[in-house]
Each structure stands twice: as structure tokens, then as C-alpha cells.
């Protein structure tokens, strides 16, 4: 049984199927948002080492079939796809602990390309 919640696994699979151009746009949008201060990397929820390793492996495994394609694109394309997807998957996993504004910023680049994310249900 996977330790990854089903909605997080679904996000990772959907994100890994995005076209190369969409992944490049997500990379660029994230970089612009970080540079402008809109996307605060400190807002990404922290995980313990075991949970992070499990998530990171799931994301890497999802992108593995496309590794040649992503490496042949822009330099760092595979690394950026894995990094952006992992950070957003962390937000999806711990969404209920985030403010609505932080969740919107952390997931917005993927939402703009049609990747579904579950709604927050703050306690």
C-alpha cells in the first residue's frame, strides 16, 4: 500500500503527462512568481525525510518514461519538471494546513494547464 494519498498520486500522474511546452511554461511561471515575491518557497510544506523520499521517488518514477524527451529539451528540463511537480505535490498533500492564498499560488501554474488539484478543506 502506498503511503501517498490517492489525490496526490493522481496529481503527480496528471502532471507527468503534460506536454513538454506546458512543463516549460510551468517552470517559467514558477521562476517569475519566485522572482516577484508572489511564490514564496518557504510556503511549501515541509516533510520528514522518509515522506519526502517517498514522494520524490513517485514523481521521479512518473517522469522516468519521458526522461529522454525532457533532457533533450531545455537544459535542466527533467530536473525542473520533477522539482516543480514535487513542490506542488507537497502543497496538495498538506493543503489543509495552507492558507487559501498560498495554496492558490503553489498550485496555480499547474491549474493553468488543466491539472486538477483537490480543494482545500481547512479545519
N, C-alpha and C positions, 0 to 999 in steps of 0.2 A: 504494500500500500504506500502510495506516495505521501510524503509529508507536505506537499504543495497543495494548497486549496484548489479545488476544481476551477474556480473563476480565474485564478492566477495562471494555472496551466493553460486555460483557454486563451487568455490574453497573449501568453508567450507564443503559442502556436499561430494565432492570427497575425501577430506582429512579424513572425518569422516568414510569413508568406507574402508580405508586402513587396511590391516591385522595387528594384534597386533605386529607381528615381525617387520613390516615396521615402525610402530609408535615408537617402542623401538629403532630402528636404527636412526630414525629422532631425537629422544631425545638425543641419544649418540653423533650423529654428531653435533648437536647444542652445546652440552656441550663441545666437543672437540674444536669447532670453537671459542667459547667464551674464553676458556682457552688459546688458541693460539693467541688470539687477532684478528683473522680473522673476527669473527662475533662481531660487536660492538652493544651491546643492545641499546646504545644511538641513533643508526641509525634508530631504529624502529620509524615510525612516531607517533607523539602524537595525541591523540584525546581529544575532550572535554568530560566531564563526561557522558553526555547523549548519544553521539555517541558510546563511549566505552562500555557503559552498553548495548546498543542495539546489538552491535557486540558480546560481551561476552555472552549474552543470546542466540543468534543464534548459537554460537559454542557449548555452553552447551547443548542446545536442540538437536543439531545434534549428539552429543556423548551420550546423555541420554539412548537411546536404548541399548547401549553397556557398560553402566556403570559397571554392574556386571562383565563382561568379563575383562574390563580394570583394575578394582580394584583387581581382582583375579590374575593378572599378577604381574609384578614388583611393589614394593611399590611406590606409587606416580604416577602410570601409567595413571590414568584418569586425574589427575591434570597436568601432563606433556603433555599429548595429547591436552588438552584444551589450555594450555599455549603456546605451540609451534604453534598450529593452529591459535590462536588469534594473536600472533605477526606477523605471516606470512600474515594473512588476512589484518592486518593493512598496511603492505607493499604493498599488492595487491591493496588495496583501494586507497592509496596515491602514487602509483608507479611513476607517472609522476613527482613528486617532489623529487624523489630519484636519485642518480647517478646510472649509469648502473652497476657499481661495487657493490654498496650497495644492489641494487635490486637483483643482482645475488646471493650474499651471503645470503640475507634474505629469498630467495625462493629456493635456491639450494637443501636443504635436501629433500624438497617435490618433486621437479623436478626429483631428482634421483630415486624416487619411482613412477614416472609416473603421478604425479598430475599436471595437466595443470595450468599454470598461464598466464594471458594476457601479451602481450608485452608492454613495456614502450613506450610512445609517448611523449617525452619531448617537451615542448613548446619552 
